[in-house]
Amino acid sequence: MNIGDFVKGIGDRYCITDEKMTLGKVVGAKDNQIEVKVIKHENPNHIGEKHWVDPAYFEITEGPIIPKEIKEALEKHVLWLEKGKGGKRFDWSAVTGGVDLSGVDLREANLSGADLREADLSGANLSGADLSGANLSGADLSGADLREADLSGANLREADLSGADLSGANLREADLSGADLSEADLSEADLSGAKNLISAINYLEAYFERTKSGYIVYKTFGGMHGAPKSWKIETNSIIEEVVNANRTNDCGCGINVAPIDWVRRNYHGDIWKCLIEWPWLPGVVVPYNTDGKIRCERVRLLKIVERN
């Protein structure tokens, strides 16, 4: 099996990618395994998931059917979907879920209200496209060019937007619940009224203790990178670092801290209880796709705490 093949599960070797997965796509391969992205499943909650599996438990099947009209248009590069150009307007609601449009050129295309759930639009050129009100839930838009695209009111729940260029895009009132925005470019994007983006204020209140002096956070040293020589790792010491303010970067420079349970699960060694004082809050960054940790510009080291 090769990357790009469509497959379906056979047998019951796996609990998700079994016979209940009626359509998947091979998106990765290494050693003797393949990575399968779930496109169609009896349980829709599994759609969009990716799993490394043994290819012996899958068979190649026919992929999603691209309607003849759009297939011919794409092959001929006839973008009769363009805004303001007249001509035929394709009924995108007829497109089956999981349609593969990876890498296609749909610049300025009028896709407003299109049903593109689970579509593979990775690497597609959608710059300037009208996707207002489109259903792109679970769609793969990784690396797509969405510059100046109109995504207002679009359903982007669980969509993969990692590495996508959304500079200048209109995301007003878009639903971004569970969307992967890691490494996406949101410069000059309009996020006014966007729904279900993680709130830095709410995250801090939910996961960190508030005191009269500030927020209590926890940190280890030397887990992934050594501490700068300028830091004094001792009680009551204040440490500082330039912080990456881009919320689409899950990891970045700064002082990375987290709730104590997260630190215990992910790192060994001494755990320091720290304080982000109230005047230092402007230097706190909560990534949109945080796995638990945040980063900040300045903290005060309080004391080492027990691991359990």
Secondary structure, DSSP 8 states (H G I E B T S, - for coil): --TT-EEEE-SSSSSSSSTTEEEEEEEEEETTEEEEEEEEESSGGGTT-EEEE-GGGEEE-------HHHHHHHHTT--TTBTTS-S----GGGS-TT-B-TT-B-TTBB-TT-B-TT-B-TT-B-TT-B-TT-B-TT-B-TT-B-TT-B-TT-B-TT-B-TT-B-TT-B-TT-B-TT-B-TT-B-TT-B-TT-BS---HHHHHHHHSEE-SSEEEEEE-SSSSS---TT---STT-EEE------TT-SS-SSEEEB-HHHHHHH--S-EEEEEEEGGGGGGEE--TT-SS-EEESEEEEEEEE---
